[in-house]
Amino acid sequence: MQLEKTTKQRKKDEKRRYDDACGLAHALELIGERWAMLVLRELAYGPRRFSELKADLQGISANVLAQRLGELEERGLLRKIKLPPPASVQVYEATEWGLEATPVIASLGKWAARSPLHDPTLPMSHVSVMMSLQTLLSSELSKDIDARVGFRLGEASYVATLRNGSLAIERRETSGCDATFAGSATEVVAVIHGGAPLEMITVEGDITLARRFITLFPLPPKVA
């Protein structure tokens, strides 16, 4: 039975091959299946449980998620690990090589956001929100700011360190931040990218910094 399953999988993988030496063709063989890039995106800032991935990837079934995780693991892009006590649970984390794809995935998202068919009102995961900030940050608008900004997006917490026109993201508690935004991922992205009033979310700390921070991420212009 296992041999039959392995044979079918091998034949399926062969059908996905492009027989093209271009690195782009092989990239599509690695992460070109539906959901694969989104699964890898969700691991950009640290390991995640299966249940967390399932909750944040709107519309994916448990079977498809398990299949994509297995494929990405076989290809060396992620691995399964067990967290130390007291958690002692199995999680998935991107390998060092897998993480190298993060800027590519982020840039592809920025490129696609210029499409007139892109719907910015659809839900975004907290990982997507943080990745969008790194991708859309204007180095010119932010070059004179040196600050730490916290985000509490539901159960997930992040710290964004803004320095020299670049933004570093860590998934950790928000203590010691100059300003902190709290709300759902959808609410925070509505304020930063959608022009919703700052009062829609909770802001702690330096309100002047918070008001300036939300202006640092201009959306790319739509194509004609």
URWOLIN-V561507 format. One line per field, one symbol per residue. ss: DSSP state (h for helix, s for strand, l for the rest). A space follows every 50 residues. Layout:
ss=???
//
This chain:
ss=lhhhhhhhhhhhhhhhllllllhhhhhhhhhllllhhhhhhllllllslh hhhhhhlllllhhhhhhhhhhhhhlllssssslllllllssssslhhhhl lhhhhhhhhhhhlllllllllllllhhhhhhhhhhhllhhhhllllssss sssllssssssssllsssssllllllllssssslhhhhhhhhlllllhhh lsssslhhhhhhhlllllllllll
//
